[in-house]
Amino acid sequence: MSNILEHYLEYHEKMSQKEKKDFLNDISFSDFLEAWQELDADETLTIFVDLPMNLKTDLISELSEHDQEFIISGLSVQNKQTLFQMMEPDDLVDILQGTSKEIRDAVWENLSDAGKKEMLFLLRYDEDDAAGLMTPRFLAVQTGITVSQAIQFIRANCNSVEYLFSIYVIDKLERLIGIITMKELLAAKDTIIISELIQDRVVVSVFDDTDQEDVASIMEENDMAAIPVTNHDHILIGIVTFDDVIDVIREEQTEDVYKMGAMGGSSESYMDSSIWALVRKRVPWLIVLLLMGTISANILNRYASLMAGAVFLIIFMPIITQTGGNTGSQSSTLMIRGLATGEIQFREIFKILGREFLIGILLGLITGAVIILRSILLPPGVGVYEGVVIGFSLMLVVMLSNLLGIIAPLLIHRAGFDPTVMSAPLMATIIDICGYAIYFETARHLLRL
């Protein structure tokens, strides 16, 4: 793929505009994006200028903020005006919100009056809300017109909108009261009144301040390619389309992965982040985990005399904490994923705890039996009673770890917070503290030391 662009760069000066357009249009957008990463800065600008306008608008929206700034800075005034006027307003707002002041000024100065009006309208909203994702360009028809009139209206205005999945039906106050698919509209008789097509229908929509994650969830649940956005007076103000929702899902997943790795949840790309930003993202949780880890040191200090009288406890200590940590991480991952997909609800907590209590017993018995056999039969080798002490301690740690991994995400989610804060590092640290206490206290009672 990169060879194709290399050939283009070698011969593009000899090509006519039509040849350039045909050549670049033959490359799929996904392949083009992949090859783009291999180009140097000057090459990207050369190719971008030659791209057909539909590819320019698609590409600039997918680039990192750094690349967007470089490309926009290198365009002529005329190219900037043409690009910004052709871009979808929601994509343009993303550039305004994410780039430097110089680029924001360049965008603003090259917008038409109508474009500035759209930008001011969209910039009123929080970028993480439904209205921050929506495009104000959609087609809506009034209830009292006929199917024939609606089709004529759509034909006259279809080039002004990005997507034409559905036609939205509004009343005289511009309140959303129905949705008609293009298929339904084309299949209906010309003389039918639009209001007759939307009788007894449930309209799925979101408010302008609905969180973007909820928007994605609602669209997924209802299998929608686009969803209408209304204000709290139910006046239709825009639509959110599936391509923007895909970006939301990617962003939310990135934040969750960061949190599960005990890092700040910002979804800013690695290469666009400064070194200090990356440090800030990671150091808070490292300090929290470090301070929590010192509790383990206090526990070990408390049982120092016990370890001196039973050295074998020190040898198997890492196995106890690692197995407990792994168990807790497994159960918390199951809960976090179940809560994210809606498969698990807090009202089922007692049913879940009952299931996981039995699961924890079985896991504890199996891992306990394995460590008993391992500790007796393989080096360094301990006596049967010492092996039973280790195995019983491990069983208790596994049972507790499994329940902690279940309960913590459920309670955090119930409190209205993101359950991914119970990340694997945090869960492992908590279980280390509890595991040490259980391990040594159980050994102390069974060994009577």
For each residue, the residues with C-beta under 8 A, 3 or more apart:
1: 4 5 27 31 34 35
2: 5 6 35 38 39
3: 6 7
4: 1 7 8 27 35
5: 1 2 8 9 27 35 38 39 43 47
6: 2 3 9 10
7: 3 4 10 11
8: 4 5 11 12 23 24 47
9: 5 6 12 43 46 47
10: 6 7
11: 7 8 14 15
12: 8 9 15 20 46 47 50
13:
14: 11
15: 11 12 19 20 23
16: 19 20
17: 20 21
18: 21 22
19: 15 16 22 23
20: 12 15 16 17 23 24 50
21: 17 18 24 25 52
22: 18 19 25 26
23: 8 15 19 20 26 27
24: 8 20 21 27 32 47 50 51 52 55
25: 21 22 52 55
26: 22 23
27: 1 4 5 23 24 31 32 35
28: 31 32
29: 32 33 55 58 59
30: 33 34
31: 1 27 28 34 35
32: 24 27 28 29 35 36 55 59
33: 29 30 36 37 59 62
34: 1 30 31 37
35: 1 2 4 5 27 31 32 38 39
36: 32 33 39 44 59
37: 33 34
38: 2 5 35
39: 2 5 35 36 43 44 47
40: 43 44
41: 44 45 70
42: 45 46
43: 5 9 39 40 46 47
44: 36 39 40 41 47 48 67 70 71
45: 41 42 48 49 70 71 74
46: 9 12 42 43 49 50
47: 5 8 9 12 24 39 43 44 50 51
48: 44 45 51 56 59 60 71 75
49: 45 46 75 79
50: 12 20 24 46 47
51: 24 47 48 55 56 59
52: 21 24 25 55 56
53: 56 57 82 83 86
54: 57 58
55: 24 25 29 32 51 52 58 59
56: 48 51 52 53 59 60 83 86
57: 53 54 60 61 83 86 87 88 91
58: 29 54 55 61 62
59: 29 32 33 36 48 51 55 56 62 63
60: 48 56 57 63 68 71 72 83 87 91 95
61: 57 58 87 88 91 94 95
62: 33 58 59
63: 59 60 67 68 71
64: 67 68 269 271 272
65: 68 69 98 99 272
66: 69 70 271 272
67: 44 63 64 70 71
68: 60 63 64 65 71 72 95 98 99 103
69: 65 66 72 73 99 100 102 103
70: 41 44 45 66 67 73 74
71: 44 45 48 60 63 67 68 74 75
72: 60 68 69 75 80 95 99 103 106 107
73: 69 70 102 103 106
74: 45 70 71
75: 48 49 71 72 79 80 83
76: 79 80
77: 80 81 110
78: 81 82
79: 49 75 76 82 83
80: 72 75 76 77 83 84 106 107 110
81: 77 78 84 85 110
82: 53 78 79 85 86
83: 53 56 57 60 75 79 80 86 87
84: 80 81 87 92 107 110 111 115
85: 81 82 110 111 112 115
86: 53 56 57 82 83
87: 57 60 61 83 84 91 92
88: 57 61 91 92 135 137 162
89: 92 93 115 118 119 122 135 136 137
90: 93 94 122 133 134 135 244
91: 57 60 61 87 88 94 95
92: 84 87 88 89 95 96 107 115 119
93: 89 90 96 97 119 122 123 127 132
94: 61 90 91 97 98 127
95: 60 61 68 72 91 92 98 99 103 107
96: 92 93 99 104 107 108 119 123
97: 93 94 123 127
98: 65 68 94 95
99: 65 68 69 72 95 96 103 104 107
100: 69 103 104
101: 104 105
102: 69 73 105 106
103: 68 69 72 73 95 99 100 106 107
104: 96 99 100 101 107 108
105: 101 102 108 109
106: 72 73 80 102 103 109 110
107: 72 80 84 92 95 96 99 103 104 110 111
108: 96 104 105 111 116 119
109: 105 106
110: 77 80 81 84 85 106 107
111: 84 85 107 108 115 116 119
112: 85 115 116
113: 116 117
114: 117 118
115: 84 85 89 92 111 112 118 119
116: 108 111 112 113 119 120
117: 113 114 120 121
118: 89 114 115 121 122 136
119: 89 92 93 96 108 111 115 116 122 123
120: 116 117 123 124
121: 117 118 124 136
122: 89 90 93 118 119 125 131 132 134 136
123: 93 96 97 119 120
124: 120 121 131
125: 122 129 131 132 208 209
126: 129 131 132 209
127: 93 94 97 132 133
128: 132 211 212
129: 125 126 132 133 208 209 210 211 212
130: 133 134 206 207 208 209 210 211 212 215 229 240
131: 122 124 125 126 134 208 209 229 237 238
132: 93 122 125 126 127 128 129 212
133: 90 127 129 130 212 215 240 244 245 248
134: 90 122 130 131 208 229 237 238 239 240 244
135: 88 89 90 138 162 238 239 240 241
136: 89 118 121 122 237 238
137: 88 89 160 161 162
138: 135 161 168 228 236 238 239
139: 153 154 157 158 161 164 167 168
140: 167 168 169 170 174 236
141: 145 149 150 153 154 167 168 169 170 194
142: 145 169 170 171 172 194
143: 169 170 171 177 178 193 194 195 198
144: 193 194 195
145: 141 142 149 150 153 193 194
146: 149 150 190 191 192 193 194
147: 150 151 185 188 189 190 191 192 193 194 197
148: 151 152 190 191
149: 141 145 146 152 153
150: 141 145 146 147 153 154 167 185 194
151: 147 148 154 155 185 186 190
152: 148 149 155 156
153: 139 141 145 149 150 156 157
154: 139 141 150 151 157 158 164 167 185
155: 151 152 158
156: 152 153
157: 139 153 154 160 161
158: 139 154 155 161 164
159:
160: 137 157
161: 137 138 139 157 158 164
162: 88 135 137 241
163: 225 226 239 241
164: 139 154 158 161 167 182
165: 181 182 225 226 241
166: 179 180 181 182 225 226
167: 139 140 141 150 154 164 179 180 181 182 185
168: 138 139 140 141 176 178 179 228 236 239
169: 140 141 142 143 176 177 178 179 180 194 195 198
170: 140 141 142 143 173 174 175 176 177 236
171: 142 143 174 175 177
172: 142
173: 170 235
174: 140 170 171 235 236
175: 170 171 230 233 234 235 236
176: 168 169 170 203 205 228 230 234 235 236
177: 143 169 170 171 198 203
178: 143 168 169 194 195 197 198 201 203
179: 166 167 168 169 198 201 203 204 228
180: 166 167 169 184 185 194 197 198
181: 165 166 167 184 185
182: 164 165 166 167 185 186
183: 186 187
184: 180 181 187 188 197
185: 147 150 151 154 167 180 181 182 188 197
186: 151 182 183
187: 183 184
188: 147 184 185 192 197
189: 147 192
190: 146 147 148 151
191: 146 147 148
192: 146 147 188 189 196 197
193: 143 144 145 146 147 196 197
194: 141 142 143 144 145 146 147 150 169 178 180 197 198
195: 143 144 169 178 198 199
196: 192 193 199
197: 147 178 180 184 185 188 192 193 194
198: 143 169 177 178 179 180 194 195 201
199: 195 196
200:
201: 178 179 198
202:
203: 176 177 178 179 228
204: 179 218 222 224 227
205: 176 227 228 229 230
206: 130 210 214 215 218 227 228 229 230 240
207: 130 210 229 230 231 232
208: 125 129 130 131 134 229 230 231 232 237
209: 125 126 129 130 131
210: 129 130 206 207 214 215 218 229
211: 128 129 130 214 215
212: 128 129 130 132 133 215 216 248 252
213: 216 217 248 252
214: 206 210 211 217 218
215: 130 133 206 210 211 212 218 219 227 240 245 248
216: 212 213 219 220 245 248 249 252
217: 213 214 220 221 342
218: 204 206 210 214 215 221 222 224 227
219: 215 216 222 223 224 227 240 242 245
220: 216 217 223 245
221: 217 218
222: 204 218 219 227
223: 219 220
224: 204 218 219 227 242
225: 163 165 166 241 242
226: 163 165 166 239 240 241 242
227: 204 205 206 215 218 219 222 224 239 240
228: 138 168 176 179 203 205 206 236 238 239
229: 130 131 134 205 206 207 208 210 236 237 238 239 240
230: 175 176 205 206 207 208 233 234 235 236 237
231: 207 208 234 235 237
232: 207 208
233: 175 230
234: 175 176 230 231
235: 173 174 175 176 230 231
236: 138 140 168 170 174 175 176 228 229 230
237: 131 134 136 208 229 230 231
238: 131 134 135 136 138 228 229
239: 134 135 138 163 168 226 227 228 229
240: 130 133 134 135 206 215 219 226 227 229 244 245
241: 135 162 163 165 225 226 244 245
242: 219 224 225 226 245 246
243: 246 247
244: 90 133 134 240 241 247 248
245: 133 215 216 219 220 240 241 242 248 249
246: 242 243 249 250
247: 243 244 250 251
248: 133 212 213 215 216 244 245 251 252
249: 216 245 246 252 253
250: 246 247 253 254 267
251: 247 248 254 255 267
252: 212 213 216 248 249 255 256 267
253: 249 250 256 257
254: 250 251 257 258 267
255: 251 252 258 259 265 266 267
256: 252 253 259 260 265 336 340 418 420
257: 253 254 260 261
258: 254 255 261 263 264 265 266 267 281
259: 255 256 262 263 265 418 420 421 423
260: 256 257 336 420 423 424
261: 257 258 423 424 425
262: 259 282 285 286 289 423 424 425 426
263: 258 259 281 282 285
264: 258 280 281 282 284 285
265: 255 256 258 259 418 420
266: 255 258 273 277 281
267: 250 251 252 254 255 258
268: 272 273 277
269: 64 272 273
270: 273 278
271: 64 66
272: 64 65 66 268 269
273: 266 268 269 270 277 278 281
274: 277 278
275: 278 279
276: 279 280
277: 266 268 273 274 280 281
278: 270 273 274 275 281 282
279: 275 276 282 283
280: 264 276 277 283 284
281: 258 263 264 266 273 277 278
282: 262 263 264 278 279 285 286
283: 279 280 286 287
284: 264 280 287 288
285: 262 263 264 282 288 289 423 425 426
286: 262 282 283 289 290
287: 283 284 290 291
288: 284 285 291 292 426
289: 262 285 286 292 293 425 426 429
290: 286 287 293 294
291: 287 288 294
292: 288 289 295 429 430 433
293: 289 290 296 297 429 432
294: 290 291 297 298
295: 292 298 299 433
296: 293 299 300 432 433 436
297: 293 294 300 301
298: 294 295 301 302
299: 295 296 302 303 433 436 437 440
300: 296 297 303 304 307 436
301: 297 298 304
302: 298 299 440
303: 299 300 306 307 436 440 444
304: 300 301 307 308
305: 308 309 449
306: 303 309 310 313 440 443 444 449
307: 300 303 304 310 311 313 314 440
308: 304 305 311
309: 305 306 447 449
310: 306 307 313 386 443 447 449
311: 307 308 314 315
312: 315 316 375 380 382 386 390
313: 306 307 310 316 317 390 439 440 443
314: 307 311 317
315: 311 312 380
316: 312 313 319 320 371 375 390
317: 313 314 320 321 436 439
318: 321 322
319: 316 322 323 371 394
320: 316 317 323 324 390 393 394 397 435 436 439
321: 317 318 324 325 397 431 432 435 436 439
322: 318 319 325 326
323: 319 320 326 327 367 371 394 397 398
324: 320 321 327 328 394 397 398 400 401 431 432 434 435
325: 321 322 328 329 401 427 428 431 432 435
326: 322 323 329 330
327: 323 324 330 331 360 363 398 401 402 405 431
328: 324 325 331 332 401 402 404 405 427 428 430 431
329: 325 326 332 333 405 424 427 428
330: 326 327 333 334 402 405
331: 327 328 334 335 356 401 402 403 404 405 406
332: 328 329 335 336 404 405 406 408 409 422 424 427
333: 329 330 336 337 405 424
334: 330 331 337 338 405 406
335: 331 332 338 339 344 405 406 409 410 419
336: 256 260 332 333 339 340 409 419 420 422
337: 333 334 340 341
338: 334 335 341 343 344
339: 335 336 342 344 409 410 413 419
340: 256 336 337
341: 337 338
342: 217 339 345
343: 338
344: 335 338 339 348 352 410
345: 342 348
346: 349 410 413 414
347:
348: 344 345 351 352
349: 346 352 353 410
350: 353 354
351: 348 354 355
352: 344 348 349 355 356 406 410
353: 349 350 356 357 403 406 407
354: 350 351 357 358
355: 351 352 358 359
356: 331 352 353 359 360 402 403 406
357: 353 354 360 361 399 403
358: 354 355 361 362
359: 355 356 362 363 402
360: 327 356 357 363 364 398 399 400 401 402 403
361: 357 358 364 365 399
362: 358 359 365 366
363: 327 359 360 366 367 398 399 402
364: 360 361 367 368 394 395 396 397 398 399 402
365: 361 362 368 369 395
366: 362 363 369 370
367: 323 363 364 370 371 394 395 398
368: 364 365 371 372 391 392 394 395 398
369: 365 366 372 373 391
370: 366 367 373 374
371: 316 319 323 367 368 374 375 387 390 391 394
372: 368 369 375 376 387 388 390 391
373: 369 370 376 377 387
374: 370 371 377 378
375: 312 316 371 372 378 381 382 386 387 390 391
376: 372 373 381 382 383 384 387
377: 373 374 381
378: 374 375 381
379:
380: 312 315
381: 375 376 377 378
382: 312 375 376 386 387 390
383: 376 386 387
384: 376 387 388
385: 388 389
386: 310 312 375 382 383 389 390
387: 371 372 373 375 376 382 383 384 390 391
388: 372 384 385 391 392 446
389: 385 386 392 393 442 443 446 447
390: 312 313 316 320 371 372 375 382 386 387 393 394
391: 368 369 371 372 375 387 388 394 395
392: 368 388 389 395 396 442 446
393: 320 389 390 396 397 438 439 442 443
394: 319 320 323 324 364 367 368 371 390 391 397 398 439
395: 364 365 367 368 391 392 398 399
396: 364 392 393 399 400 438 442
397: 320 321 323 324 364 393 394 400 401 431 434 435 438 439
398: 323 324 327 360 363 364 367 368 394 395 401 402
399: 357 360 361 363 364 395 396 402 403
400: 324 360 396 397 403 404 431 434 435 438
401: 324 325 327 328 331 360 397 398 404 405 431 434 435
402: 327 328 330 331 356 359 360 363 364 398 399 405 406
403: 331 353 356 357 360 399 400 406 407
404: 328 331 332 400 401 407 408 427 430 431 434
405: 327 328 329 330 331 332 333 334 335 401 402 408 409 422 427
406: 331 332 334 335 352 353 356 402 403 409 410
407: 353 403 404 410 411
408: 332 404 405 411 412 419 422 427 430
409: 332 335 336 339 405 406 412 413 419 422
410: 335 339 344 346 349 352 406 407 413 414 419
411: 407 408 414 415
412: 408 409 415 417 418 419 421 422
413: 339 346 409 410 416 417 418 419
414: 346 410 411
415: 411 412
416: 413
417: 412 413 421
418: 256 259 265 412 413 421
419: 335 336 339 408 409 410 412 413 422
420: 256 259 260 265 336 423
421: 259 412 417 418 426
422: 332 336 405 408 409 412 419 426 427
423: 259 260 261 262 285 420 426 427
424: 260 261 262 329 332 333 427 428
425: 261 262 285 289 428 429
426: 262 285 288 289 421 422 423 429 430
427: 325 328 329 332 404 405 408 422 423 424 430 431
428: 325 328 329 424 425 431 432
429: 289 292 293 425 426 432 433
430: 292 328 404 408 426 427 433 434
431: 321 324 325 327 328 397 400 401 404 427 428 434 435
432: 293 296 321 324 325 428 429 435 436
433: 292 295 296 299 429 430 436 437
434: 324 397 400 401 404 430 431 437 438
435: 320 321 324 325 397 400 401 431 432 438 439
436: 296 299 300 303 317 320 321 432 433 439 440
437: 299 433 434 440 441
438: 393 396 397 400 434 435 441 442
439: 313 317 320 321 393 394 397 435 436 442 443
440: 299 302 303 306 307 313 436 437 443 444
441: 437 438 444 445
442: 389 392 393 396 438 439 445 446
443: 306 310 313 389 393 439 440 446 447 449
444: 303 306 440 441 447 448 449
445: 441 442 448
446: 388 389 392 442 443
447: 309 310 389 443 444
448: 444 445
449: 305 306 309 310 443 444
